[in-house]
Amino acid sequence: MMDLKAALGEVPIIAIIRGVTPDEVETVAEALISAGVRVIEVPMNSPDPLTSIRRLARFSDRVVHGAGTVLSAEMVDQVVEAGGRIIVAPNTDAGVIRRSLQRGLAPMPGFGTATEAFEAYAAGARYLKLYPASSYGVAHVKAMLDVLPKDVVVQPVGGVKPEQMADWWAAGARGFGMGGDLFKPGFTPDEVHVRAVAAVAAVRALRPDVAETNP
């Protein structure tokens, strides 16, 4: 089973496949994984998300998967039962973070302000999702990292494109959540693959210390 730290260490991209259906989730996952993506999020406002999360379990040796748009502790429990391993949220909810940790899942809460970031950290989160990144900008990440504890990983999500990754990386971001640039309902697996290849190539170019591996 792939470890989250190792997965993000290899390719620090979280693929957000909002709107995916259970019937297509496996082919979409294959397209992402073959491009090098190692973390996949199924938002809870997708059609029948728990079934999709269950079906992704067969890829657990190659990818870490879980749920996004998780808004309650009860949702965390549902994701656990479905076999998910990460809990991503658009907001900072200490109850969701704590329940995730209690159930052995990695929380990735959303934050915008320093207050939200420190609340998430105090609840136990170490991966913090800046959301929506396009509303805050690169300078915001740098300012946050000047004051946040050194073991925090900030991941811009929302409007981040491959051609912008270098600027975010220079500011201290060490991961990216990517949604519509990788997958939207109606995209074919081939289209998802091509988009994912471009994103993976962009992030690998920022990390010359990490040798490229075959997907």
N, C-alpha and C positions, 0 to 999 in steps of 0.2 A: 504493500500500500504506500502510495507516494505521500511524503511529508510536506506540509504547507511551506515551511521555511525553505526546504530544498526546491520545491516547485517555483516559488517566487525568486529564489536565487538563480535558477536556470533562466527563467523568462518572467520578469516582473509585470505581467499583464493579467488582469482578471477580465475574462470575456463575459459580458452581461448579455444574455440571450433573452431579453424581454419579448414576450409574445410567442415564444416557441411552443409548439404543441407536442404532446407525448409521441405522436406518430412520426414526427420529424426530428426529435431531439437527438437520437442516436446518430443520424447521418450528419447533423450539424456539428455534433461533438467530434465525430471522425474528421470532419473538415478542419476544425480548429486544432485538434491534437496533431494531425499530420503536418500542420503549419508550424508547430512548436509551442502552442499555447498549453499551459499546464494547470490553469485554474479557471473553472467555469461556474458562473452564478446563474441560477434560474430565479428570476424575480417572482415573488408570491402573487403578483397580479397578472401572471401569465395564465393561459388556459390549463387547468388541472396541473398545477406546478408540482405537487407532491408525487404524482405519477412519473413526471419527467425526471425528478430527482432520483426516484427509485431506479429508473432505467439507466441513469448515468452510473450507477454503482458498478456496472460491469467494466467500467474504464478506470477503476480505482488504483490500478497499478501504474497508470499513465497520467492521471489527472486528479486534482483535488476539487471536489464540487460541493455545492450547497445552495443556499437560498439567499435572495436579495429582497428588499422591501419587507423586511421582517419587523413588525411593529408591536409585538407583544411577546411575553414569556410563553404564552400558550402556543404561539406560532413556532417558537424555538423547539418546544416539545414535539410538535408535528414533524419538523424537519429532522430531528433526531430519529424518530421512528421511521422516516423515509430513507435514512442512510446518509443524509447530508453531513458535511464536516465543517462548513463555514457558515457564519450568520452575518449577512451584510444588511445594513440599515441606512436610510437616508438621514436619520436623526441620531441624537445622543439620548439614549434611554438606559439608565443605569440598571433597571430591572431586566432588560433584554440582555445586556452585557453580562450581568451576573449569572443569569440562567444559562447562557451559552457556556460560560466557564464551568458551571456546576455540572453540565451535561457533557463536558469534554469537547466542546466545539470552539473554534476560533472566532471571536467577535470582530467585526469590522464596522464600527459605527460611523455615521456621517457627522461632520462638524463644520462649522463656519467660523465661529469666534474662538478666542482663547479660552473663554469660560467653558464652552462646550468641550473643547479639547481636553482641558484639565479634568473636567467631570468624567469624561470617558476614560481617561488614564486612571483616575482614582478608583473607578469601578473595575479596572483590570484590563482594559483594552490596550493593545500595543500597536495594532494596525489601525490608523485613523484615516478615514476617507474624507477628503476635502470636497464638499458637494454643495452647490454645483460649482465646479472649478472655474468655469468661464465667468462666473459672477465675481470671483475674488481675485484671480490673476496670479501670476508668477511671484510678484513681490510679496504677496500675502503668505505664501509658503515659506519664503526666506525669513520673514518676520516671525512666523510661528515657531520655526525651528530654532530661532535664536533663544527662545525661552522654554521650549518643551524639553522634557528629559531626553537624554541621548538614545534611549532604547525605543523611541517612538519611530514608526515608519509612516510617513505621510504619503497618501496615494490620491492624487487628483482624479476626480471622476466627474464627467459631464462636460462635453465639448472638447475633450483632449484628442487631438489628431496626431498622426505619426510625425508630421513635419514640425510640430510644436514640442515634441518630447525633449529635445536637447535643452530648450530653455527651462522647462520644468526641472529637468535633471540637474542643471547647473544651480538651480535655486535650492536643491536638496531633496526633492521628491525621489522616492525610491520604489515606485510602483504606479501603475496606471489602471484605472477601470475604464473599459471601452465597451460601449453599447452599440449605438446605431451605425458606427463606422465599421463594425464587424458583422452585425446581424440585425436585420429587421424582418418582420413577417413578409414573406414573398421572395426573399433572397434564396437563390439556389445554393446547394452545398458548394458548387464550384465557385460561386461568387464569394461566399463566406471564406473559402480557402484562400482565394487571391487576396482578399482584404487582410486576412490574418497573416499571411506571408509578409505583406508590406509592413504591418505593425510590428511583427517579431523582428524583422530586419532592422527597423528603426531603433528599437530598444537595444538590440544586440550591438549596434554601432556605438552606443553610449558606454559599452562595457567591454573594452578590449582585453580586460583581465580574465574574462570568462570565455573559454573556448566554445565554439559552436558545436552542438551535438546534433546527431541525426534524430529527427522526431520519431 
